[in-house]
Amino acid sequence: MTVDLAADRPLLLFPGDPLRPRLGAAPGRRLGADPHFAAEAAAAQSAGAATAVLDHEALAAGDAEGAVARVPRDAGPVWYRGWMLPAGRYTELSAALTARGCRLLTSPAAYRSAHELPGWYATFRALTPHSVWLPCAPGRPPERAALAELAEAFGAAGGPRPLVVKDWVKSRKHEWDEAAYVPDAADTERLASVVGRFVDLQEEFLTGGVVLRAFEPFAGVGEARVWWVDGEPVWIGPHPDTPGLRPAPDLTHVAPAVRELGLPFVTTDLALRTDGVWRVVEVGDGQVSGLPAGADHRPLFEALVTAGAGYPLALTADRVALRALLPATAARVADGDPAGFDWIDGTPPEATSGGAGIAVRAAAAGRYRPGWGVFVLSDAAAGTALGSIGFHGPPDAEGFVEIGYDLSPSARGAGWATDAARLLTGWAATHPEVRTVCALTEPENVPSQRVLVRAGFRFVGERDGMRAYEIDASAATDASAADAPAPAPAPAPAPDASSDAAGVNAGNRPPS
């Protein structure tokens, strides 16, 4: 599957293979593609991203300029996907890319906030084990007295208070007894021993200092890793350490915290505590978080391409949320699969599945444009999927773009289509290439015509046996900002009892 390679597509930057330099390269220059990321690079290209290779070894050695020598100049927005980088090296990478006319979509400050526990802990305090930390340099663990004072944050003795030791990024869970787990915070000797061993094993890779985290017992269902782009959960899978375990986490309380954090591309690792509560055990920058092998990663890269090109993964206004239905997920909806959405009638409505299929075929033919496809229409508060709304394609050379929508039977008659039409047309009108938003309805589809009139559209005549409605970009912007009185509708057949529409062009022109 491919997509239209629009000029604003982002660049995905992957590390090179340190064992396979390109023929004719300068001595020491590593220019082959790293096979560890080959599947990801293919998924990124299929999703419409450009890709380039970074010399990771040169970057790690402090030669950021040499590391980005193969990155095209003036490539625009960039996502990095590769090996973990210290925050300082990431800052150097950002500067080197800026000098080549490129822009990392995750800034150095945003990278540090997601990558290091002190940057994200306050936002997730209620959702993650209680933690305290103390800066220290590699090879120099904190003094025993300082550790004892730090451990006092876990309360007075009244029974064992187990802790886990880590630095601001990593733990040594594979050396659990010697360098990670402390059975009781009050046992200063044991605490100092574990911290000392942890610091020794981390060597020069110790990041920031020592963190003490309250130990919480988790059920043996495995961890889930959730990938968030612009605050939307775009891919949920197992933790790479336990790829065979696939828990389904509850994101009810996590999603608001991720959006409050306000970073463009992050991961959250979630574990089920033995009392049945899902807990955030780690937050990370999505650029350096590991993906489990063998999974279908296309939804993640489609989201990165869409967001990186400046298009929304979600639009919200008051009670309505519109979530982009990207090609890989659209393929499931086209087959009638709920695809992770909580549909009000259990499954997607028929015309929504049809529209999703058209989007899939457009992507396969290379005609799909991120931002100008299908959105799932949802109740913003409850999260319930009610139908779909979207575009038949990107704006044409004259600045016209056509919309269509579809509602599940149980969602009709409550004004959802009107609110969604206002929201989507208002967004389209913010783009300078859009002059007019239009919609076509069957002559007998009076509910759809009423929806369009309430959303600010005006009747402009008949086209190919259909009734055509239009709204100018300036009027659409005004309509999305305030609910102005709608103009009187054109004459139409006698009304029926419905106060909302089943869909615009639901039978023969689903949104693509």
C-alpha positions in Angstrom: 0.0 0.0 0.0 1.3 3.4 -0.9 0.0 7.0 -0.4 0.4 10.2 -2.4 3.8 11.6 -1.6 2.7 15.1 -0.9 5.4 17.9 -0.7 4.8 18.2 3.0 5.5 14.6 3.9 7.8 14.1 6.9 11.2 12.4 6.8 11.8 9.3 8.9 15.4 9.1 10.0 16.7 5.6 10.7 20.2 4.5 11.9 22.7 2.9 9.6 24.3 -0.5 10.0 27.7 -0.3 11.8 28.7 -3.6 10.2 28.0 -2.8 6.6 29.5 0.5 5.3 28.5 1.5 1.7 31.0 0.6 -1.0 33.3 3.6 -1.7 32.5 5.3 1.6 35.2 7.2 3.5 37.0 5.1 6.1 34.9 4.7 9.2 31.8 6.1 7.6 28.9 3.7 8.2 26.3 4.1 5.5 24.4 0.9 5.2 20.8 0.6 6.5 20.5 -1.1 9.8 18.6 -4.4 9.3 17.0 -4.1 12.8 14.9 -1.2 11.4 14.4 -2.5 7.9 10.7 -3.5 8.5 10.0 -0.1 10.1 11.6 1.8 7.2 9.5 -0.2 4.7 6.3 0.6 6.8 7.3 4.3 6.8 7.8 4.4 3.1 4.5 2.6 2.5 2.8 5.2 4.7 4.2 8.0 2.5 7.2 9.1 4.4 10.6 9.8 2.9 13.4 8.0 4.7 17.1 8.6 5.2 20.0 7.0 7.1 21.8 8.4 10.1 25.3 7.3 11.1 24.6 6.4 14.7 28.2 5.6 15.6 29.3 9.0 14.4 26.6 10.7 16.4 27.5 8.7 19.5 31.2 9.7 19.0 30.2 13.4 18.9 30.3 14.0 15.1 26.7 15.1 14.6 27.5 16.9 11.3 29.0 13.7 9.9 26.2 11.6 11.3 23.6 13.5 9.2 25.7 13.8 6.0 23.3 11.6 4.0 20.2 13.4 5.1 18.8 15.5 2.2 19.1 19.2 2.7 15.9 21.2 3.3 13.9 18.0 4.0 11.6 19.8 6.4 9.9 18.0 9.3 11.8 14.9 10.7 10.9 12.1 13.0 13.9 10.1 14.4 13.4 6.3 14.8 16.4 4.6 16.2 18.6 3.6 19.1 18.3 5.4 22.4 20.2 8.7 22.6 21.4 10.7 25.6 19.6 14.0 25.8 22.8 15.8 25.0 23.4 13.8 21.8 19.8 14.4 20.8 20.4 18.1 21.1 23.4 17.9 18.9 21.4 15.9 16.3 18.8 18.6 16.4 21.3 21.3 15.7 23.0 19.4 12.9 19.6 18.8 11.2 18.6 22.4 11.6 21.9 23.4 9.9 20.7 21.2 6.9 17.3 22.9 6.7 15.5 20.1 8.6 13.4 20.2 11.8 13.0 17.5 14.4 9.3 17.4 15.2 10.3 16.4 18.8 12.4 19.2 20.2 15.3 18.5 22.5 13.3 19.8 25.5 10.4 17.6 24.5 12.7 14.6 24.1 14.2 15.1 27.6 10.8 15.4 29.1 9.5 12.1 27.8 12.8 10.3 28.0 13.8 11.1 31.6 11.5 10.4 34.6 11.8 13.8 36.2 10.4 15.3 33.1 7.1 13.3 33.1 6.6 12.2 36.7 4.6 15.2 38.0 2.0 14.7 35.2 1.6 11.0 35.9 2.1 11.1 39.7 -1.4 9.7 40.5 -1.0 6.9 37.8 2.5 5.6 38.6 4.5 4.3 41.6 5.6 6.9 44.0 9.2 8.0 43.1 12.0 10.2 44.4 15.4 10.8 42.9 18.8 12.2 43.5 21.3 13.4 40.9 24.7 11.7 40.7 27.5 11.2 38.2 28.5 7.8 36.6 30.6 5.8 39.0 29.7 7.9 42.0 26.6 6.6 43.9 25.0 8.8 46.5 26.3 8.6 50.1 24.6 6.2 52.4 23.2 9.0 54.5 21.7 10.7 51.5 20.0 7.5 50.4 18.6 6.9 53.8 17.1 10.5 53.8 15.7 9.9 50.3 14.1 6.7 51.4 12.2 8.5 54.1 9.8 9.8 51.4 8.2 6.3 51.5 6.7 6.8 55.0 7.3 5.6 58.5 8.1 2.0 59.2 5.0 -0.1 59.7 6.0 -3.1 57.7 8.4 -3.6 54.8 8.4 -0.9 52.1 9.9 -2.5 49.0 11.6 -0.3 46.4 12.9 -0.5 42.9 16.2 1.2 41.9 16.7 2.8 38.5 18.2 5.9 36.9 16.2 8.5 35.1 15.8 6.3 32.0 16.6 2.6 32.7 16.5 -0.1 35.4 18.5 -3.3 35.7 15.6 -5.6 36.0 17.5 -8.5 34.6 19.8 -8.2 37.6 16.8 -7.9 39.9 18.2 -9.1 43.2 21.6 -7.4 43.0 20.9 -4.2 41.2 17.1 -3.4 41.2 15.0 -4.6 44.2 15.2 -3.5 47.8 12.9 -5.4 50.1 12.6 -2.6 52.6 13.4 1.1 52.3 14.4 1.1 56.0 17.3 -1.3 55.3 19.9 1.3 54.5 22.7 -1.2 54.1 20.8 -3.2 51.5 19.7 0.0 49.8 23.2 1.3 49.5 24.4 -2.1 48.2 21.8 -2.3 45.5 22.3 1.3 44.5 26.1 0.9 44.4 25.8 -2.2 42.2 23.3 -0.5 39.9 25.7 2.4 39.4 28.6 0.1 38.7 26.7 -1.8 36.1 25.4 1.3 34.4 28.9 2.6 34.0 29.1 5.7 31.8 25.5 5.0 30.6 24.0 6.2 34.0 21.5 8.9 33.1 20.8 11.8 35.5 21.1 10.0 38.8 19.4 7.4 41.0 15.6 7.0 41.3 13.8 5.1 44.0 10.3 3.9 43.1 7.8 2.2 45.3 7.5 -1.5 44.4 3.9 -2.5 43.3 2.8 -6.1 42.7 1.6 -6.7 39.2 -0.5 -9.5 37.7 1.3 -11.8 35.3 -0.6 -10.7 32.2 2.4 -8.8 30.8 2.9 -5.1 30.0 1.3 -3.2 27.2 3.1 -0.5 25.3 0.8 2.3 24.0 2.1 4.6 21.3 0.7 8.2 21.3 1.0 10.7 18.5 -0.3 14.2 19.2 -2.1 12.8 22.3 -3.9 10.0 20.4 -3.3 6.3 21.1 -2.4 5.2 17.6 -1.0 1.7 18.3 -1.3 -0.6 21.3 0.8 -3.7 21.5 2.8 -5.9 23.9 6.0 -4.8 25.5 9.0 -6.0 23.4 10.2 -8.0 26.4 7.0 -10.1 26.4 5.8 -10.1 22.8 3.6 -13.2 23.5 1.5 -11.4 26.1 -1.1 -9.0 24.7 -3.0 -7.3 27.5 -5.7 -4.8 26.7 -5.1 -1.8 29.0 -7.7 0.7 30.2 -6.7 4.2 29.0 -9.5 6.1 30.6 -7.2 8.0 33.0 -4.0 7.7 31.0 -5.2 9.6 27.9 -5.8 12.9 29.8 -2.4 12.7 31.4 -0.7 12.1 28.0 -2.5 15.1 26.5 -1.6 17.2 29.5 2.1 16.3 29.0 1.6 17.8 25.6 4.4 16.0 23.7 4.2 15.0 20.1 5.3 11.3 20.2 5.5 9.3 23.4 4.9 5.8 24.7 3.5 4.6 28.0 4.1 1.2 29.4 1.2 -0.1 31.4 0.9 -3.0 33.9 -2.1 -4.4 35.7 -1.7 -4.2 39.5 -3.0 -7.1 41.4 -5.9 -5.0 42.7 -7.1 -4.6 39.1 -5.8 -1.1 38.5 -3.8 -0.3 35.4 -0.6 1.6 36.3 1.9 3.5 34.2 5.3 1.9 34.8 7.2 4.0 32.3 6.9 6.9 29.9 9.3 7.2 26.9 10.0 9.2 23.8 8.4 7.3 20.9 11.4 7.9 18.7 13.6 5.5 20.8 11.0 3.1 22.3 11.3 -0.4 21.0 8.6 -2.0 18.9 7.8 -5.8 19.2 9.1 -7.8 16.3 6.6 -9.4 13.9 3.7 -7.0 14.5 1.9 -4.8 11.9 3.3 -1.4 12.6 1.6 0.4 9.7 -1.0 2.2 11.9 1.9 3.8 13.8 3.7 5.1 10.7 0.5 6.3 9.1 -0.1 8.4 12.2 3.4 9.7 12.1 3.1 10.7 8.5 -0.2 12.4 9.0 0.8 14.3 12.1 4.3 15.1 10.7 2.7 16.6 7.6 0.7 18.9 9.8 -2.7 17.2 9.6 -4.8 16.3 12.7 -5.3 12.8 14.0 -8.3 14.2 16.0 -10.6 17.2 15.8 -12.8 18.1 18.8 -15.4 20.7 19.5 -17.8 20.6 22.4 -19.4 17.1 22.4 -18.0 15.9 19.0 -14.7 14.2 18.4 -13.5 13.2 14.9 -10.6 10.7 14.7 -8.7 10.1 11.5 -9.4 6.6 10.1 -6.0 5.9 8.5 -5.6 3.2 5.8 -4.5 0.2 7.9 -7.3 0.6 10.3 -9.7 1.6 7.5 -9.1 -1.8 6.0 -10.4 -3.5 9.1 -13.5 -1.2 9.2 -14.1 -2.0 5.5 -14.4 -5.6 6.6 -17.0 -4.7 9.3 -14.5 -5.0 12.1 -14.9 -2.6 15.0 -11.1 -2.0 14.7 -10.8 -0.9 18.4 -13.7 1.6 18.3 -16.8 1.3 20.6 -19.5 1.5 18.0 -22.9 2.5 19.3 -24.6 -0.4 17.4 -21.7 -2.8 17.9 -20.2 -2.6 14.4 -19.6 0.2 11.9 -22.6 1.2 9.9 -22.7 -0.1 6.3 -21.9 3.1 4.5 -19.0 3.8 6.9 -17.5 0.4 6.0 -18.0 1.3 2.3 -16.3 4.6 2.7 -13.4 3.0 4.5 -13.0 0.6 1.6 -12.8 3.4 -0.8 -10.1 5.0 1.3 -8.2 1.7 1.3 -8.4 1.4 -2.5 -7.3 5.0 -2.8 -4.2 4.3 -0.7 -3.4 1.2 -2.7 -3.5 3.2 -5.9 -1.4 6.0 -4.4 -4.2 8.6 -4.4 -4.7 8.8 -0.6 -3.7 12.1 0.9 -3.2 12.3 4.7 -5.7 14.8 6.2 -8.2 14.5 3.4 -9.7 11.1 4.2 -12.2 9.6 6.6 -12.8 10.4 10.3 -14.7 8.3 12.8 -17.4 10.5 14.4 -17.5 9.9 18.2 -19.1 11.2 21.3 -16.2 13.1 22.8 -17.3 12.4 26.4 -18.2 8.8 26.2 -15.9 7.8 23.3 -18.7 6.0 21.6 -18.3 5.8 17.8 -21.5 7.0 16.1 -20.6 7.0 12.4 -18.1 8.7 10.0 -17.5 11.9 8.1 -14.8 12.8 5.7 -13.7 14.0 2.3 -14.0 12.5 -1.1 -10.4 13.5 -1.7 -8.2 16.6 -1.4 -9.2 20.0 -2.7 -9.1 20.2 -6.5 -7.4 22.9 -8.6 -10.4 25.2 -8.2 -10.3 24.9 -4.4 -13.4 22.7 -4.1 -13.5 19.8 -1.6 -16.5 17.5 -1.1 -17.6 16.0 2.1 -19.9 13.0 3.0 -21.0 11.4 6.2 -22.8 8.4 7.7 -24.5 7.7 11.0 -25.3 4.5 12.8 -29.1 4.1 13.2 -29.0 4.6 17.0 -27.2 7.9 16.6 -29.6 9.6 14.2 -31.9 12.4 15.2 -29.7 14.0 17.8 -27.8 16.5 15.7 -24.5 14.7 15.6 -24.1 15.1 11.8 -24.7 18.8 12.0 -22.1 19.3 14.7 -19.6 17.1 12.8 -20.2 18.9 9.5 -19.6 22.3 11.1 -16.4 21.0 12.7 -15.0 19.4 9.6 -15.9 22.2 7.2 -14.4 24.7 9.7 -11.2 22.8 9.7 -11.1 22.6 5.9 -11.7 26.3 5.6 -8.5 27.0 7.5 -6.4 25.7 4.6 -5.6 28.3 1.9 -6.1 25.9 -0.9 -9.8 25.5 0.0 -12.3 27.9 -1.4 -15.5 26.0 -1.2 -16.8 22.9 0.7 -19.6 21.1 -1.1 -21.9 18.1 -0.5 -24.3 16.3 -2.7 -27.5 14.6 -1.6 -30.2 12.4 -3.2 -33.2 14.6 -3.9 -35.4 12.6 -1.5 -32.8 12.8 1.4 -34.5 15.7 3.2 -32.8 15.0 6.6 -29.4 15.3 5.0 -30.4 18.6 3.3 -31.6 19.9 6.7 -28.2 18.9 8.3 -26.3 20.9 5.6 -28.5 23.9 6.0 -28.1 23.9 9.7 -24.4 23.6 9.2 -24.4 26.8 7.1 -24.5 25.3 3.6 -26.7 26.8 0.8 -28.5 25.1 -2.0 -26.8 25.9 -5.3 -28.8 23.7 -7.8 -28.9 20.2 -9.3 -25.8 18.3 -10.4 -26.1 14.9 -12.2 -29.4 14.3 -10.6 -28.2 15.2 -7.1 -29.0 18.3 -5.0 -25.8 20.3 -4.5 -25.0 22.4 -1.3 -22.0 24.6 -0.8 -20.4 26.8 1.8 -17.6 29.3 1.1 -14.4 28.9 3.2 -15.0 32.3 4.9 -18.5 31.3 5.9 -17.4 27.9 7.1 -14.8 29.5 9.4 -17.5 31.8 10.8 -19.9 28.9 11.2 -17.4 26.9 13.2 -16.7 29.8 15.5 -20.3 30.6 16.3 -23.7 29.0 15.7 -25.2 31.7 13.4 -28.8 31.3 12.2 -28.9 29.1 9.2 -30.3 30.4 5.9 -33.6 29.2 4.7 -33.4 25.9 2.8 -34.3 25.6 -0.8 -37.6 24.0 -1.7 -37.5 20.3 -1.1 -39.9 17.3 -0.9 -42.2 17.1 2.1 -40.2 16.4 5.3 -40.2 13.1 7.1 -40.1 12.6 10.9 -36.3 12.4 11.2 -34.4 15.4 12.5 -31.0 14.1 11.4 -29.7 12.3 8.4 -28.6 8.8 7.7 -25.8 10.2 5.5 -24.8 12.4 2.7 -24.1 10.3 -0.4 -24.2 7.3 1.9 -25.3 4.9 -0.9 -23.0 5.8 -3.8 -20.3 8.3 -2.8 -18.9 7.4 0.6 -16.0 9.7 1.8 -12.6 8.7 0.5 
